[in-house]
Amino acid sequence: MFSIFGKKKKDEPPTTQEAIQKLRSTEELLQKKSDFLEKKIGQELVLAKQNASKNKRAALNALKRKKRLEKQLNQIDGTLSTIEFQREALEGANTNTEVLKNMSYAAKALKAAHQQLDVDDVHDMMDDIQEQTELADEISRAISEPVGFGQDIDEEELNAELEELEQEGLDEELLKVGGTAELPTVPTTELPAQPAKAKAAKQAEDDDMAELEAWAS
């Protein structure tokens, strides 16, 4: 198809996703070919072993075919490595493209957001916030401070008066203890006299002891 200027329209390049899909299809085809060649190589090796002693010509032909198949297999393996490398490079490029696209999208959104802001306005707003915060703190302190009653009381004077009261209480307790303590009273009644019989028995006992001491000496 020609354009209005008489030139053929240039074909658009494929996308990375399309190229990656093509390479994967090629990899699958070459892998199947590689599996087939490995199977054929195994068959030719078995055939060469079977004819090694009884039919050398057949065995040699099998080994020749095996060599050709191995050469093809090596070529396919090299092609597969190249395709895998190319596919991985495309996948990396595709990832980088998506990352850059998203970063560009985010940068545009950030730029649009910043267009609605002005640095001076932001500074003014932060100053207003600071001012209102300080005002709120001052109001809180004013509300929390007690007013009226108790503002002119001296705390030190109260503590001194409290100590005096405590000392007075201790003095009263000591006085109470000292005033109530009494010494035991001395009995006024006379001790009962010893009975006459008890005195006589005591005297007889003393006489016996004196006599015994005299005899012992």
C-alpha positions as CSV (number, residue, x, y, z in Angstrom):
1,M,0.0,0.0,0.0
2,F,1.3,3.5,-0.9
3,S,0.6,6.7,0.8
4,I,-0.7,9.9,-0.9
5,F,3.0,10.9,-1.5
6,G,3.6,7.7,-3.4
7,K,5.9,6.1,-0.8
8,K,5.3,2.8,0.9
9,K,4.3,3.1,4.5
10,K,7.0,2.1,6.9
11,D,6.2,-1.0,8.9
12,E,5.8,-0.3,12.6
13,P,8.2,-2.2,14.8
14,P,6.8,-5.0,16.9
15,T,6.2,-4.5,20.6
16,T,8.5,-6.1,23.1
17,Q,5.6,-8.4,24.2
18,E,5.1,-9.6,20.6
19,A,8.8,-10.2,20.1
20,I,9.1,-12.1,23.4
21,Q,6.1,-14.3,22.4
22,K,7.7,-15.1,19.0
23,L,11.0,-16.0,20.7
24,R,9.2,-18.3,23.1
25,S,7.5,-20.1,20.2
26,T,10.8,-20.5,18.5
27,E,12.4,-21.9,21.7
28,E,9.6,-24.5,22.0
29,L,10.1,-25.6,18.4
30,L,13.8,-25.9,18.8
31,Q,13.4,-27.8,22.1
32,K,11.2,-30.3,20.4
33,K,13.7,-30.7,17.6
34,S,16.5,-31.1,20.2
35,D,14.5,-33.9,22.0
36,F,13.9,-35.7,18.7
37,L,17.6,-35.6,17.8
38,E,18.6,-36.9,21.2
39,K,16.2,-39.8,20.8
40,K,17.6,-40.5,17.3
41,I,21.2,-40.4,18.6
42,G,20.3,-42.9,21.2
43,Q,18.7,-45.2,18.6
44,E,21.8,-45.0,16.3
45,L,24.1,-45.8,19.3
46,V,22.0,-48.9,20.1
47,L,22.2,-50.0,16.5
48,A,25.9,-49.5,16.3
49,K,26.4,-51.6,19.4
50,Q,24.2,-54.4,18.1
51,N,26.2,-54.6,14.8
52,A,29.6,-53.9,16.2
53,S,30.7,-57.6,16.0
54,K,28.4,-59.1,13.3
55,N,28.0,-56.3,10.8
56,K,30.7,-53.6,11.0
57,R,29.5,-51.7,7.9
58,A,26.0,-51.2,9.5
59,A,27.7,-50.3,12.7
60,L,29.9,-47.7,11.1
61,N,26.9,-46.2,9.2
62,A,25.0,-45.9,12.4
63,L,28.0,-44.1,14.0
64,K,28.2,-41.7,11.1
65,R,24.5,-40.9,11.3
66,K,25.0,-40.4,15.1
67,K,27.8,-37.9,14.5
68,R,25.7,-35.9,12.0
69,L,22.8,-35.9,14.5
70,E,25.1,-34.7,17.3
71,K,26.4,-31.9,15.1
72,Q,22.8,-30.8,14.4
73,L,22.0,-31.0,18.1
74,N,25.0,-28.9,19.0
75,Q,23.8,-26.2,16.5
76,I,20.3,-26.3,17.9
77,D,21.7,-25.9,21.5
78,G,23.7,-22.9,20.4
79,T,20.7,-21.4,18.7
80,L,18.6,-22.0,21.8
81,S,21.2,-20.2,24.0
82,T,21.2,-17.2,21.7
83,I,17.4,-17.0,21.6
84,E,17.2,-17.4,25.4
85,F,19.7,-14.5,25.8
86,Q,17.7,-12.3,23.4
87,R,14.4,-13.1,25.1
88,E,15.9,-12.3,28.5
89,A,17.2,-9.0,27.2
90,L,13.8,-8.2,25.8
91,E,12.1,-9.1,29.0
92,G,14.5,-6.8,30.9
93,A,13.9,-4.0,28.4
94,N,10.1,-4.5,28.7
95,T,10.4,-4.4,32.5
96,N,12.5,-1.2,32.3
97,T,10.0,0.3,29.9
98,E,7.1,-0.4,32.3
99,V,9.1,1.0,35.2
100,L,10.0,4.2,33.3
101,K,6.4,4.6,32.1
102,N,5.1,4.3,35.7
103,M,7.8,6.7,37.0
104,S,6.9,9.2,34.3
105,Y,3.2,8.9,35.2
106,A,4.0,9.5,38.9
107,A,6.2,12.5,38.0
108,K,3.4,14.1,36.1
109,A,1.0,13.5,39.0
110,L,3.5,15.0,41.4
111,K,4.1,18.0,39.1
112,A,0.3,18.6,38.9
113,A,0.0,18.4,42.7
114,H,2.8,20.9,43.2
115,Q,1.3,23.3,40.7
116,Q,-1.6,23.8,43.2
117,L,0.9,24.6,46.0
118,D,3.1,27.7,46.5
119,V,6.1,27.6,48.8
120,D,5.3,31.0,50.3
121,D,1.7,29.8,51.0
122,V,3.1,26.7,52.7
123,H,5.4,28.7,54.9
124,D,2.6,31.1,55.8
125,M,0.3,28.1,56.7
126,M,3.0,26.6,58.9
127,D,3.5,29.9,60.7
128,D,-0.3,30.1,61.3
129,I,-0.2,26.5,62.6
130,Q,2.6,27.3,65.0
131,E,0.9,30.5,66.2
132,Q,-2.4,28.7,66.8
133,T,-0.5,25.9,68.6
134,E,1.2,28.4,71.0
135,L,-2.1,30.1,71.5
136,A,-3.9,26.9,72.4
137,D,-1.1,26.0,74.8
138,E,-1.4,29.4,76.5
139,I,-5.1,29.0,76.8
140,S,-4.7,25.6,78.4
141,R,-2.3,26.9,81.0
142,A,-4.6,29.8,81.8
143,I,-7.5,27.4,82.3
144,S,-5.5,25.0,84.5
145,E,-4.3,27.7,86.9
146,P,-6.4,28.2,90.1
147,V,-8.0,31.6,90.5
148,G,-9.4,33.5,93.5
149,F,-9.1,31.5,96.7
150,G,-5.7,30.5,97.9
151,Q,-3.6,32.7,95.7
152,D,-2.2,34.8,98.6
153,I,-1.4,31.9,101.0
154,D,2.2,31.4,102.0
155,E,3.1,27.7,101.8
156,E,6.1,28.1,104.1
157,E,4.0,29.8,106.8
158,L,1.5,26.9,106.6
159,N,4.2,24.3,107.0
160,A,5.7,26.2,110.0
161,E,2.3,26.3,111.7
162,L,1.7,22.7,111.0
163,E,5.1,21.8,112.7
164,E,4.1,23.8,115.8
165,L,0.8,21.9,116.1
166,E,2.6,18.6,115.8
167,Q,5.0,19.6,118.5
168,E,2.2,20.7,120.8
169,G,0.5,17.4,120.3
170,L,3.7,15.5,121.3
171,D,4.1,17.7,124.4
172,E,0.5,16.9,125.5
173,E,1.1,13.2,125.1
174,L,4.2,13.3,127.2
175,L,2.4,15.2,130.0
176,K,-0.4,12.7,130.0
177,V,2.1,9.9,130.4
178,G,3.9,11.6,133.3
179,G,0.8,12.6,135.2
180,T,-0.9,9.2,135.3
181,A,2.2,7.2,136.5
182,E,1.8,6.3,140.2
183,L,4.1,4.4,142.6
184,P,2.8,1.3,144.3
185,T,1.3,1.9,147.8
186,V,3.0,0.5,150.9
187,P,0.8,-1.9,152.8
188,T,-0.4,-0.6,156.2
189,T,-1.6,-3.8,157.8
190,E,0.8,-5.7,160.1
191,L,2.0,-9.2,159.2
192,P,0.3,-11.9,161.2
193,A,2.3,-13.2,164.1
194,Q,3.6,-16.8,164.1
195,P,1.5,-19.2,166.1
196,A,3.0,-20.5,169.5
197,K,3.2,-24.0,168.3
198,A,5.2,-23.1,165.3
199,K,7.6,-21.1,167.5
200,A,8.1,-24.1,169.9
201,A,8.8,-26.4,167.0
202,K,11.3,-24.0,165.6
203,Q,13.1,-23.7,168.9
204,A,13.2,-27.5,169.3
205,E,14.7,-27.9,165.9
206,D,17.4,-25.3,166.7
207,D,18.3,-27.1,169.9
208,D,18.6,-30.4,168.1
209,M,21.0,-28.9,165.6
210,A,23.1,-27.3,168.3
211,E,23.4,-30.6,170.1
212,L,24.3,-32.5,167.0
213,E,27.0,-29.9,166.2
214,A,28.4,-30.3,169.7
215,W,28.5,-34.1,169.5
216,A,30.2,-33.9,166.1
217,S,33.0,-31.7,167.4
